[in-house]
Amino acid sequence: MSDLVASIRERYLMTLAAIASAAKKAGREPESVKLVVVTKSQPVEIVRAAIEAGAKILGENYAEEGVMKLQSLREFSAVEWHMIGHVQSRKAQLVAANFNLMHSLDSLKLAKRLDRFSGEAGRQLPVLLEFNVGGEESKGGWPAWDEAHWGGLLGDVAEMLALPHLTVRGLMTMPPLGSTADFSRPFFQRLRRLQEFLSRQFPQADFSELSMGTSSDFEAAVEEGATFVRVGTAIVGARNYQ
Ligand SMILES: *Cc1c(COP(=O)(O)O)cnc(C)c1O
């Protein structure tokens, strides 16, 4: 094992252990939480090392960068590739044809395009709906910080549930950046309440997945019900932006 793989493996296993203890603390099964290793802006060699270190799910934010990486790492056929970043309409085809799960579906327009391209590719694309539970202008997702207005989300959600080539699996959020996990906790709780609200409104639909929590706050997210956590820097180190 190279030094790079060994050091990523150590941090990967530490993260898994922290997830397991947060799950136990909340009375949950550790296996109910899946770890997405976020490799955006990391070179292919780091992604390869992450896979060799044990990563089963990789999270990418940019369609072209993600597709380039998954094509160069085709030999690892068991690995899943998840899109976690905002996708522009003109990149919908790349995402529909290549990714295993889209966490960051944030508009009805994009949903319709992904549905069309998934159909053309002969695929069914699993998606999570992204909600903005913090109220920051810069964050993506349907506005959901004001619980009194959740009824206004139902029309779009109903339309997405009816798209034949998308399968809605749950909800995702990226809360405002805070310095502590306890800052993020109320946002995670709000996403969980929204999950309960949508499940009551659409009892036949599946909203069971909750994608929330990053390096700085994934343990709080697990305590609040996350089924996917998206962890980058804590496992693969800082990103080198060119
Ligand atoms: C970058 C990113 C992450 C990972 O953040 P880290 O702080 O590196 O763990 C998780 N989710 C989304 C949507 C991201 O863009």
The ligand as an SDF file (V2000), in Angstrom:
LIG
                    3D

 15 15  0  0  0  0  0  0  0  0999 V2000
  -17.5040   20.0640   -1.1080 C   0  0  0  0  0  0  0  0  0  0  0  0
  -18.8040   19.5190   -0.6590 C   0  0  0  0  0  0  0  0  0  0  0  0
  -18.8810   18.6140    0.4060 C   0  0  0  0  0  0  0  0  0  0  0  0
  -17.6650   18.1610    1.2210 C   0  0  0  0  0  0  0  0  0  0  0  0
  -17.1920   19.1990    2.0120 O   0  0  0  0  0  0  0  0  0  0  0  0
  -15.9320   18.9370    3.0010 P   0  0  0  0  0  0  0  0  0  0  0  0
  -15.9510   20.1170    3.8850 O   0  0  0  0  0  0  0  0  0  0  0  0
  -14.7290   18.8440    2.1390 O   0  0  0  0  0  0  0  0  0  0  0  0
  -16.2100   17.6680    3.7290 O   0  0  0  0  0  0  0  0  0  0  0  0
  -20.1200   18.0860    0.7250 C   0  0  0  0  0  0  0  0  0  0  0  0
  -21.2350   18.4490    0.0470 N   0  0  0  0  0  0  0  0  0  0  0  0
  -21.1990   19.3220   -0.9750 C   0  0  0  0  0  0  0  0  0  0  0  0
  -22.4520   19.6760   -1.6740 C   0  0  0  0  0  0  0  0  0  0  0  0
  -19.9940   19.8840   -1.3490 C   0  0  0  0  0  0  0  0  0  0  0  0
  -19.9720   20.7760   -2.3610 O   0  0  0  0  0  0  0  0  0  0  0  0
  1  2  1  0
  2  3  1  0
  2 14  2  0
  3  4  1  0
  3 10  2  0
  4  5  1  0
  5  6  1  0
  6  7  2  0
  6  8  1  0
  6  9  1  0
 10 11  1  0
 11 12  2  0
 12 13  1  0
 12 14  1  0
 14 15  1  0
M  END
$$$$
